[in-house]
Amino acid sequence: MQITEPKCLQNPGSNDSDIVLLPDSYERGPSRCMKLLFEDGTMVLRVEKCLFRVHRSILSSRSQIFRRLFDLPDPYRGETMMGCPVIYLQDSSAQFIHLLLTFYQPFYCRDFSHSFDLISAILRLSTKYHIRNLRQRAFHKVKLGFPSTLE
């Protein structure tokens, strides 16, 4: 599979020009998310049309779901890319970038003083992938921003 390098599109609300989010009309092939494409990564995650070369050990240590996925006999279906096995995930690439950045940049969401889109992405994916401490922090931020009483 050929990987094309399209012009980087900036994520709305972000100053990171190296985060690639592709428009729906882009059909050439998968694109690399340069901020999350580690030379020593041990696996490639394909989320929508974005590729992330990351470390199996980091994902396994943070998520019960990833740990169980990697324990399956052949979760990769034999496909490789950039010399690493490939796993396809059915998530939003824009949301998944936020999740991965919390793994690789410890202060990325430290105080969750970011947009609702970021908080909701973290809440949804931390629930889906069973990342308890991250989910608790996101849920706490939602409760602070949207109290259940008028006091």
Residue pairs with C-beta under 8 A, 6 or more apart in sequence:
1 29
1 30
1 81
2 29
3 29
3 30
3 31
3 32
3 51
3 81
3 82
4 28
4 29
4 30
4 31
5 31
5 32
6 20
6 22
6 26
6 28
6 31
8 17
8 18
8 19
8 20
8 34
9 20
9 21
9 22
9 23
10 16
10 17
10 19
11 19
11 21
11 94
11 97
13 115
13 117
16 35
18 33
18 34
18 35
19 33
19 34
19 35
19 97
20 31
20 32
20 33
20 34
20 50
21 50
21 93
21 94
21 97
22 31
22 48
22 49
22 50
22 93
26 49
29 49
30 46
30 49
30 50
30 51
31 49
31 50
31 51
32 50
32 51
32 53
33 50
33 51
33 52
33 93
33 97
35 97
35 101
36 52
36 53
36 54
36 97
36 100
36 101
36 104
37 51
37 52
37 53
38 53
38 54
38 55
39 53
40 55
41 52
41 53
41 54
41 55
41 84
42 54
42 55
42 56
42 57
42 84
43 53
43 54
43 55
43 56
43 76
43 84
43 85
43 86
43 87
44 51
44 52
44 53
44 54
44 80
44 81
44 82
44 84
44 85
44 86
44 87
45 51
45 52
45 54
45 86
45 87
45 88
45 89
45 96
46 52
46 81
46 86
46 87
46 88
46 89
47 88
47 89
47 91
47 92
47 93
47 96
48 91
48 92
48 93
49 93
50 93
50 96
50 97
51 81
51 82
52 96
52 100
53 82
53 84
54 100
54 103
54 104
56 66
56 70
58 103
58 104
59 66
59 67
59 70
59 103
60 66
60 67
60 70
61 67
62 103
62 131
62 134
63 129
63 130
63 131
64 129
64 130
65 128
65 129
65 130
66 129
69 75
69 87
75 85
75 87
76 85
76 86
76 87
77 86
79 85
79 86
80 86
89 96
91 125
91 128
92 121
94 121
95 121
95 124
95 125
96 125
98 108
98 109
98 118
98 121
98 122
98 125
99 121
99 122
99 125
99 126
99 129
99 131
101 108
101 109
102 108
102 109
102 122
102 134
109 118
109 122
109 134
109 137
109 138
112 118
112 119
112 122
112 137
112 138
112 141
116 145
119 138
119 141
119 142
119 145
120 142
122 134
122 135
122 137
122 138
123 135
123 138
123 139
123 142
125 131
126 132
126 134
126 135
126 138
127 135
